[in-house]
């Protein structure tokens, strides 16, 4: 029976990892689920060191996701205003894209939203010529993609760390 519940938890954690791709706080949902597991199954062996590492990975995911888009946008010549507009575009794109492709549209929407938000801000607010505005938007896109990939990877590491701790020994 414990294999059944461990499998359910790991499946739920995998769904949480997928939430990272649509800019939702999937790693924090994982922290909540694993904390609930530790509370409900005290013999699971999830100790303070585990939770420090686990929460550290979740924090790192947020920092990297945010920082990568900032880095990409700034590296490719985006202004602060355009970078912020790219981040707003990321959220709007993810929400608008979510109904498409069984939810995977949110991934493409977030990337397109980062690009579009930054491009429009460069063109309309900063009155930049087309070429530098496109380059800045490319940076927002590259940074968003890099942040999504790294945060997804950290979520998968959190999943593997949890699986190693909760999977029943008798299996």
Buried (B, 14 or more C-beta within 10 A) or exposed (E): EBEEBBEEBBEBBBEBBBBBBBBBBBBBBBBEBBBEBBEEBEEBEBEEEBBEEBBEBBBBBBEBBBBBBBBBBBEBBBBEEBBBBBBBBBBBBBBBBBEEEEBBBBBBBBBBBBBBBBBBBBBEEBEBEEEBBBBBBBBBBBBBBBBBBBBBBBBBBBBEBBBEBBBEEEE
